Amino acid sequence: MGKRRRVTERKRLGFKNGRVHPYALGGAAAVVVCGVGAAAFALSGSGSGEDGATVDEKQVATGPPKAAEVRATSRAFLDAWAQGDAAKAAELTDDGAAAKKALTSYRKDGRLTKVELMPGKRSGAKVPFKAMTTVSYEGKSKPFSYESELTVVRRKSDGKTLVGWRPSVLHPELKEGDRLVTGEAGDPPIKAVDRDGAALTAAKYPSLGTVLDGLREKYGKKAGGKAGVELRVVRADNEKKSASGAAAKKKDDAKSTPDKTLVTLSPGTPGTLRTTFSGKLQSAAERETAKRQRASVVVIKPSTGEILAAANSNPTGFNTAFQGSLAPGSTMKVVSSSMLLEKKLAGVDKKHPCPKYETYGGWKFQNDDKFEIKGGTFRASFARSCNTAFISQATKLENDSLTKQAQEVFGLGRDNWSIGVPSFDGAIPVQSDAQMAASLIGQGGVRMNPLNMASVSATVKSGTFKQPYLVSPDVDDRTLATASRKMSGATAAALRDLMHYTAVAGTAVKPMSGLGSDMGAKTGSAEVDGQKKPNGWFTAYRGDLAAAGVVQAGGHGGDSAGPVVRAMLLAGG
């Protein structure tokens, strides 16, 4: 009976209209006495100040915060925040100035009131919580709730426990310098449609959430819509861009994140924007990436450069498909091979060395499982993904040879793609010694993403680089990037021969089985420090489709990313 009474009392107790819901403090009892704009705490136990920090006057506390300290400190912070006391809440963090500015903006710019905060189950020094608020603007209001998390830390100077400040404490979407702002949206909403005119929504295609936000930011006004009233996450880089007036200046697309709508008070009128996406292929991409952890894939039409699909396993997280920056492993050998073929350092059916080991620049390189091909051809080395076949040619190359080939022929690494939303165009820095050699096999400083590697296969298939895009340049009269030169017809034919052979007799056989004769592929695995399994890569073409995928920590590319790309090629067939 006693236990039942305690449970009932907990359910009855609760803060509303700017209060924190109570939770158990271990063996201590917590009683909250509320007045207008103030809260007092009676905590059993000793040595705890108002903020819950325990400080011994004779000896400074060290080590991780104790459970009671975590509970008391987080409780004090959440209560001050809920009561609208930004100054007091900020004093309970390890960055008072930043916290006070953000907490003040939360109510002033975000127009968020009636804040209720419900702490969840503590895990070490971390305390998850649910925020329930009301967003209001000029007579319109809506409830708004979300979940976030804070971490309690100990200050070294005096041992005091404080909330470790970071913007995401206020809202998980916030990063350094971002703000929550309620008002007339700067960018009118859009109704994005696929190539056949069907609506594209994040509800139907989760991976397109950030893409649709980016399209709205870039094309909202051009599409002819009318802005509504919204609560939005306004990104710091976007505000800086507006303040500087550098509207035409290209942002750092590799890191850029578009503003995000959280609550719509007044919907506005959307303008229609046609994209190059294929609903059928996008559905397949969503389905395949959802089956796996940390998978990303992109599909391109080689004859035009149109982006047909793009998806990530974590659709609400970072857009690895377009903005990722990862070592591409042996898929980079497609680019390296084009260079060796042009420089007459390799021929498809010419003898080519593939020893177990090859040393260059002080590094000893080896093949997977230390295999070797005695008396073999370049075709055999490419199909089996022989690392030493490429490292052995490093002595005959200049430090910038691969950089020039990637930029001039494949359009990579120039930071000039304009696909319609933020993207990373790849990086092939000029390197020397062992790092230069490692670049030849997609390691070293080379960085790519599925968009880049799908473009590589598309360039091989069509013979000419065509910058990928998902909104026609006719919409905004922008100029698409071009390559300064194209590979010779003989080189393009040789690359297609090598990729086709790899698909029918090499490391890509299983994923490419039964896909016909007009196809080719290349597998890749990229080692990552501190990661047990390598990132698995796969890039391929079939007819007028080119696709590339990566499964981070997935292991060999043929086994991990290969099935993802295969599914895309089949879906588009």
N, C-alpha and C positions, 0 to 999 in steps of 0.2 A: 504493500500500500504506500509505504514511504517512497519507494522508487517511482511509482506512478505519479505521485504528487510532484516530485522534482521535475520529471519530464514535462508535466503539464505547465508548471511554472515557467520553464524555459520557453515553451511555445508562446505563453502569454506575453513574456517580456519581449520588447522589441522597440527599436527606435524608428520613428517615422517623422517626416517633415524635417529632415536635416539631422538624423541621428544614426548611430551605429547599432546594429543588432548585436546583442551580447553573445558571448560564447564561453565555454568552460575554460577556466584557468587552472587546470590540473586540480590540486588540492585546495586552491584558494577560492574564496567566494567573491564575486564581483557584484556590487550593487550600484546602479546608476541613478543619480538624482538629477532631474532635468529642470532647469529654469529657462527663461527666455534668453536664447543665444548663449547659454553656458551649460557646462556639464561638470559634475564633480564625481570623483571615483573614490570608493572606500575599498581598499585592497588589503586582505589579510596577508601576513608575512612581514618581513622586515627588510630594510635597506633599499626600498624602491622609491624613487622620486615621482613627481607628477607624470613625467614622460615614460616612466617604467624603466629607466636606465638605472643600473646598480653601480655605484661608485664607492669604493672604499677610500676614505680620506688618507689612510696610511699607505695603501698599496693599490696601484692601478690594476684593474681587472684585465686579464688577457684571455686569449683563446676564443673559440666560437661562442656566440651568444647562447645562453642557456634557454631552455624551453620557456621558463617563466618570463625571462627578459624579452623573448621574441613576442610572446603573447601580449605583454603589457605595452611594449613600445609600439607594436603595430596597432593595438587598440587605441592608444592615445593619438597616434597620427590619423587614423581613420575617423575618429570622433571629431578632431579639429577640422579636418577636411569637410566632413558632413555638415558641421555647424557653420561653414563658410569662413572660418578663421584661418586665412591663408598664412598670416605671419606666424601663428602658433604651430600650424602644421609644418611649415618650412623649417622652423627651429628644430623639429624632430627628425630632420634629414641630414645627410652628410654634405649637402650642397644647398644651403639655405637660400642663396640668391636666386639660383636657377629654379628651385622648387617654388619660391614665392611668386616669381614671375609667371610660371606655368599655372599655378593654382589660381592666381588672380585672373589670368586670361580664360581659364576654364569657365568661370561664371560670367565674366565681362564680355568676352568675344564669343564663347560657345553658347551663351545664354542658357546655361544649365542650372536649374534650381531644384528644390525639394529633393536633395540628395540623400539617398539611403544606401548604406554600405553593409553588406552581409559577409563577414569573414567565413572562409571555408576551413577545411582540415589542414592544419599546419604540416609541413614536411621539412624538418630541420629548421633552417632560418627563413624558409620561404612560406609566405602566407597568401594563398589565393583568396580572392574575394569577388563578390558580385556587386556591381553598382547599378542602382535604379534611380533614374532622374527624370526630370521633365524639361524638354527643350521648348522655349517659347520665343515668338517673334511677332510683334505687331498684331496682337490679338489671336494668333494661331499658336497652338501648343500640341505636343504629342509626348507620350511616355517614351523613354529610351533606356534600355538596360544592356549591360555587357559584362564580361568577365575580364579580370586582370589579375595581377600578382605583384607583391612587393617582397623585398628581401631585407631582413634586419642584419646590420653589420656592427662591428665594434670599432670605435674610434681609438686609434693607438695612443694618442696623446693623453687621454684621461680615462680610457676604458669604457666610456659611455656608449650605450647601444642606441643606434639611430636607423632610420630607414635609408637604405642605399638608394639615392635618387637617380632615376632615369625617367625620361619622358613617358615610356610605356607603362609606368605605374598609373598615370592618369587614364590612359587608354592604350591598348596593345598595338594600335596602328601608328602611334606617335613615335617619331624618331627625333634626334637632336634638331631643335629649331622649328619643328612642326607645331601647328596650332589647330585647335578645334574652333571653327568659326561658323556662326549661324547668320544667315542673311541671304540676299539675292545672290545666287550662284554666278560666279564670273563667267562660266562657260555654259551655254544652253545645253540641255540634254540632247542626245541623238538616238535615233532608232537605226542601229546598225543592221544591215541585211547581208546575207551571203550572196554568192554569184548568181543564184537563182531567184533572189528577191525574198527569201524566207528570213524572218527575224532571228537575230543572234542575241541571246540573253545569257547571263551568267547562271541563271537557274537551269537552263538546258545544257549549257556548255561551261562548266565551272572554271576551266582553265582560261577562259576568255575574260574573266572578271577584270584583271589588271589591264588587259588589252583594250577592253571597252572603255575603261577609265582614260586610258591614253588617247584613244580615238576622240573621245569627247573633248579632252583638253586641246587637242590639235585642230579638230574640225567642227566643234560645236557651233561656232559662229558662222563658219562657211556653209554649214548644212542648212542654215536658215531657221533654226529653232529659237524659242524665247525662253530665257532663264527663269527658273522657279526659285522658291525659297527653301534652303536646305541647311542642314548641319553637315559640314564637310571637314575632312582632314586637309588642311592647306599645307603643302610641303614647303619647307624652307627654301629649297633651290628655286621653286617657282616664284616665291615672293621676291627673292633676290633678283631674278631675271626681270620681273615686272618693274622693280625699283630702279634697275639700271637702264631700263628702256632698250635692252639688247634683245628685242623680240626675235630678230632674225638670226641671232647667234646660236649655233648648235650647242645644246646642252651635253653634259657628259652622259650620253645615253647608256653607258654600261652600268651606271649607278642610279640613274634617274627613276623616280617613282611618281606617277601622276597623282593629282589630288583625288580624294575618294569621298563619295557621298555616303553618309551614315544614316541620316534621317531626312525624308522629304516632307516638308510642311505644306508646300504648294508645288505641284508637279511641273509647271511650265509646259511649254509646247516643244516636243522634240522635232528635229529635222532629220530627214532620212539620209543615211550614208551607205553607199554600196561598197562592199569589200570583195576581195578575191577568194574568201574562204569557201570551201565546199562543205555543206552541211553533212553530207554522207561521210567524208573523210574526217571531219572534225569529231563526229560521233565515234568513229573507230579509234581516233587518237585518244579521246577521253577514256574510252573503255580499256584500251591497252595499258595506258599509264596508270590507271586506277588499280590495276591488278598487281602492280609492283611498287616497291619502295624506291623513291628517288630516281624515277625514270622521266625522261623528257624526249620529245620527238617533234620533228618538223617535216612537212612535205611541201615540195616546190614543183612547179611546172617548168621544166627546162627550156622549152621553146619561148617562154615569155618572161620567166622570173616570178610569176604570180605565186604567192604563198597560199597553199590550199588548206593547210591544217597546222596546228601547233598546240601541244599539251604538255602538262607536267603532273607528276604524281601528287604533288602538294599544290593544288590549284590556287590557293589563296596566299601562297608564299612568294618567294622570289621567282621571277620568270626566267628560269635557267634556259629554256628553249631559245629565247631571243637575247638574253642578257648575260648568260653564263660565261665564265672565263675559266676554262678547264684545259689541262693538257690533253690533246686529242689522241695520243698514242699512235699506233701504227696506221690509223686512217690518214695521218699526215703523209704517209709514204706515197699517196697518190700525187701530191704536189711535188714531193722530192723526186719521184720517178719521172715526172714531166721534165724536171730540170736535168736529170741525168741523161734522159733520152735526147734532149735538145743539145746538150754539151757533148754528145757522142761518148759518154762515159758508161753507157749501158745500151744494149739492144735486146729486144724481146727474146730472141732465140740465140743470142750470143752467150758464150761461156762467161760466167760471173762468179766470183768467189763468195762462199758462204761458210766460213770456218766457225768452230765453236766459239772462239773468242776473237776479239779485235780490240787493240789498245790505241787510244788516241787522246792526246792532251792530258796524259796521266791517269785516265780512267780506263778500266778494263770492262768492255762491253761483252755481253753474251746473248745467246738466243734462248727462247723459252725452252726449258728442259735441256738446255745446252746441246741442241741438235746441230748437225752440220750437213751440208749437201756437197758431196764430193763430185767435182766435174760437172756441176749443174749449170743451168742457164739462168738468166735474169727472170725469165718467166717463172721458173720453179721457186726462185728466192722470193719473188713478190707474192706468189700464191701461198707459200708457207709462212710468209711474214718474217723473213730472215733479217734480223737487225744488223748483223755484221756485214751483210751485202751492201748496206748503205754507209755504215761507219767506215768501211774500207775505202770509200771514195772521198772522205773528208780531206785528205791531203791534197787533192786536186781541185779543191773549191776555195773560193774567197769567203771571208767571214760574212759578207752580205749577199752571197749567191742565193740562198734560200729566201731571204727577205725580198729581194728583187723579183724572184720568180712568183712568189705568193701575191705580191702587190701588183705587178705588171700584167700577169696573165689571169690570175684568179680574183683580182679585185679586193683582196683581203688586206686588213691592217692599215688602211688609210684614214679611218675614222670619218668616212664621207657617205656611208649608206644612209638613205632616208626612206625607210620602209613604210612609215606612217605612224609608228609608235617607237618608243625608245628601244634601241638594240645595240649590241656590241659587235663590231665588225671584225673581230679577231686581232691577234697580236703575234707578229713574227719579228722580234727584235734582232738587231745585228749582235751576234755573240762570237766569242772566240774560243779556241782550244776545245776542251771536252764539252762545254755547253753548246758550241756550234755543232759538234757531231751529234749530240743528243737531240738537237732540234730536228735533225734529219729523220728521226724516228718518232717525232711528236712529243718529245720530252723537253728538257731544258726550259727556256722561257716561252715556248710556243703556247698560246692559249686560244681556244676555240669554243664554240657551242654548237648545238644541233643545226641551227640556222646556217652557220658558216659551213659546216661539213655537208649539209644537204646542197648548198650552193656549189661546193667543190664537185660533187657527183653530177650536178646539173650542168656545170661547165664542161665536164668531160663528155657528157652525152650530146650536148649541142655544139661543142667545139668553141664556144664563145661565152665569156662571162656576161650574164645579164643580172643586174642587181635585183635581188628579191624585193618584193613589195606586196602590201596587202590593201593599199588604197591607190587607185590609179593616179599618176602624176597629173592627169588632166583636171583633177578636182582642185588642185591648188597651184598648178603650173610650176611645180618643183622639178628640178633636174635630177635624174637618177645618176648614180655613179657608174662610171665605165672603166674598163681596163685599158691601159695604154697600148697594149698589143695583144694579139691572139696567138695561140700556139699553132704550129703548122698542121695541116691536115694529116700529115704522116704521124706527128706526135699524138694528136687526138685519137687517131685510129689505133695506135699502139697502146695507149692507155685503156681504151675500150676493150682491146684484146686481152690485156692483163687483168682487168677487172672481171671480164667474162670468164676467163680461165679460173680465176679465184673462186667464182661462183659455181663452177661445175666440177672443179678438181682440187680446190684449195680449202682454206679455212672457212669459207663462206658457203660450203656445199649444203649443209643442212637447212639453214634459213632460206636459201634461194632455190631449193629443190622444186621442180615442176613449174617454174615461173616463165618458161619459154626460152627463146634464143636471144631476144633483144633485151638483154639485162646484164648487169655486172655489179660487183660489190667489193668492199674491203672491210676487214675486221680490224679491231684495235683494242689494246688494253693499256691503260696508263697507270703506272705506279704512283701512289700518293703517300707521302711520309705519314706514319702513324696509322695507316689504314691497312687492315689485314688483307682485304681483297682489292685488286685494282679496279679502276673505273672501266666498265665495259662499253666499247663504242662499235657502231656499225653504220656504214654509209653505202647506199646502193641506188641504182636507177633501174627502171623497167618501162620501156616505151617512153611516153612523155610524162613520166613521174620520176622524181628524185627525192629520196628521204634519208634522214640521218637521225640516229637516236643514241642516247647515252643512259646507262644505268650506273649511278655512282655506287661504288663498292659492290658492283654486281659480278665481278669476275671476268672471265674471258668474254670478249665482245660477241662472238658468234653464239654463245649460249645465253647471254643476258639481253643485250640490245638487239641482237639479230631477229628474234621472234617478233619484237615490236615493229621493226621496219618491215618484216615480211607481211605482217597483218595489214600495214598501210598500203603496200604495193598490191596486195590482193584486193583490198577494199576499193582501190582506184581502178582496178582492172575492168 
